[in-house]
Amino acid sequence: MLLPPSFERQNQCRVDVIAVGTALPSNWAKLATWTWSLCTPASSGPLMAAGFGVNRRDVMYNDFVILGPAADPAKVHGATTAVEAMRRIATAQALSSRAATRAAPT
């Protein structure tokens, strides 16, 4: 993990990364045992509403990039969600994987 060393150098502080599931950090937040947390909106929302946090910020986003031939046999262009695009691909049976079409090593 490259972020903590860089952050520590720039801010003269120590970062302890503790990676756990959702329930444990929720309990820690209620005990005020940390100053900063990175968690999902689903887990942070109730904590914020209950007064266990301030200044919630979005820091990450999921982007879906779907690549395909210019002819667009599944008519994916214009789909407004990744789910819709995947449904169009499945319905058209237009999925092609380079990994699936390669010959196995001999």
PLY file of the C-alpha trace (Angstrom):
ply
format ascii 1.0
element vertex 106
property float x
property float y
property float z
element edge 105
property int vertex1
property int vertex2
end_header
0.00 0.00 0.00
1.68 3.18 -1.19
-0.63 5.87 0.20
0.31 5.73 3.92
4.10 6.20 3.49
3.61 9.13 1.14
0.96 10.70 3.38
3.12 10.17 6.48
6.12 11.88 4.86
4.08 14.86 3.69
2.22 15.33 6.99
4.76 14.17 9.60
2.37 11.66 11.13
1.84 7.92 11.41
-0.94 6.04 9.63
-2.10 2.68 10.95
-4.17 0.82 8.35
-6.68 -1.57 9.87
-8.70 -3.48 7.26
-11.78 -5.15 8.73
-15.45 -5.76 7.85
-18.24 -3.25 8.35
-19.52 -4.12 11.86
-16.27 -3.62 13.75
-15.53 -0.10 12.47
-19.11 0.89 13.24
-18.59 -0.10 16.86
-15.20 1.64 16.97
-16.76 4.82 15.62
-19.29 4.75 18.46
-16.43 4.47 20.94
-14.56 7.36 19.25
-11.37 5.30 18.97
-10.18 6.88 15.72
-10.08 10.18 13.90
-10.66 9.09 10.31
-12.42 6.22 8.55
-12.85 5.07 4.98
-16.09 3.14 4.61
-19.08 2.69 2.34
-22.00 5.14 2.27
-24.27 2.34 3.51
-22.25 1.92 6.70
-21.35 5.57 7.25
-24.86 6.96 6.68
-26.43 5.58 9.86
-23.35 6.54 11.91
-23.48 10.11 10.61
-27.24 10.32 11.28
-26.66 9.12 14.85
-24.04 11.82 15.45
-20.94 9.59 15.35
-19.23 11.49 12.56
-18.80 14.84 10.89
-17.72 16.03 7.44
-18.48 12.91 5.37
-16.81 13.02 1.91
-17.02 10.81 -1.15
-13.49 9.77 -2.12
-13.97 6.94 -4.64
-16.24 6.04 -7.48
-16.78 2.91 -9.59
-16.46 3.38 -13.33
-17.54 0.72 -15.78
-15.86 0.75 -19.18
-17.29 -1.61 -21.76
-15.28 -2.13 -24.93
-16.49 -3.78 -28.08
-16.49 -3.74 -31.84
-17.52 -0.58 -33.68
-20.46 -2.48 -35.23
-21.95 -2.79 -31.70
-23.84 -6.07 -32.27
-25.44 -5.89 -28.81
-26.49 -2.25 -29.28
-24.69 -1.29 -26.07
-24.11 2.30 -27.18
-26.70 4.44 -25.46
-27.21 2.15 -22.45
-27.49 4.33 -19.37
-26.25 1.80 -16.79
-23.71 -1.01 -16.68
-26.55 -3.42 -15.83
-28.48 -2.39 -18.93
-25.36 -2.76 -21.09
-24.64 -6.23 -19.69
-28.27 -7.29 -20.28
-28.02 -6.17 -23.90
-24.79 -8.14 -24.33
-26.34 -11.25 -22.76
-29.55 -10.98 -24.79
-27.58 -10.61 -28.03
-25.21 -13.40 -26.96
-22.49 -11.03 -28.07
-19.92 -11.63 -25.33
-16.45 -12.33 -26.63
-13.47 -13.01 -24.42
-9.93 -13.20 -25.70
-9.11 -15.56 -22.85
-11.90 -17.93 -23.89
-10.82 -18.01 -27.55
-7.10 -18.67 -27.00
-5.83 -22.16 -27.48
-4.66 -23.88 -24.33
-0.88 -24.26 -24.00
0.42 -27.65 -25.06
0 1
1 2
2 3
3 4
4 5
5 6
6 7
7 8
8 9
9 10
10 11
11 12
12 13
13 14
14 15
15 16
16 17
17 18
18 19
19 20
20 21
21 22
22 23
23 24
24 25
25 26
26 27
27 28
28 29
29 30
30 31
31 32
32 33
33 34
34 35
35 36
36 37
37 38
38 39
39 40
40 41
41 42
42 43
43 44
44 45
45 46
46 47
47 48
48 49
49 50
50 51
51 52
52 53
53 54
54 55
55 56
56 57
57 58
58 59
59 60
60 61
61 62
62 63
63 64
64 65
65 66
66 67
67 68
68 69
69 70
70 71
71 72
72 73
73 74
74 75
75 76
76 77
77 78
78 79
79 80
80 81
81 82
82 83
83 84
84 85
85 86
86 87
87 88
88 89
89 90
90 91
91 92
92 93
93 94
94 95
95 96
96 97
97 98
98 99
99 100
100 101
101 102
102 103
103 104
104 105
